[in-house]
Amino acid sequence: MTLRELIHSVDSKQYSDSALYQKLRETKPEYGSNRHIQVKLVSGEVTVTNVHVGSLGDIITYPIDVDPELNISKVQLLDAILHELSSNGFSDSDESAFWDDFDNLQKAKIIR
């Protein structure tokens, strides 16, 4: 399952207050890559990696690899990924500004 498929498989009403969820839901998929979002348990914490590399359109196409021993629901999985993408809790205005800039390819080239 890709991040885009996960986003569309949960009840969107539950995330009506999340600007990040709404942005991801509206993002059109791009070419993607061979990267995978990795989700595993490390020291008792759910750890998500590989969600900060690529454009937003790429990231939503990444398949999600969940450690088989991690018993996690789709909602818990999406919450963990959104939490990681939001750098552990931007304010809503910071989050909107970040994602507006993230889609700006000119700024992305400068950052990378």
Steps between C-alpha positions, in 0.01 A plus 500: 500500500630848416458808718239630254300177529522518879379861501199409288419190706430676830199708601588853382263654757737385772773719349292807412713716734833388350637737237772247421249221437297728273814603308606138453149402390501773232854432376526340158739207482822549309751252372601362836815301546614172638488636858275345761362648820628282782295455819637302793517492878823639648542511878122477546426788259351477152769634268432625146781562251536607135219758501723805459672412173341603172221731398162471665366342181776239522453429870133411464593234243747323731391154613478458878696214654377419850701266719298175503526480879347848542127471561368838385169617353475716187405801712796448736728457197375819335528689830864391536582602143324837531680561830837430336419710193400792720837489676330404824248780504528818294235756576231512230638822349857367504376177345316679219799724427734200497290301255441805279877540479553125465315499169710792377761320286729802496526500880530121509811518281654752739425284805635182342 
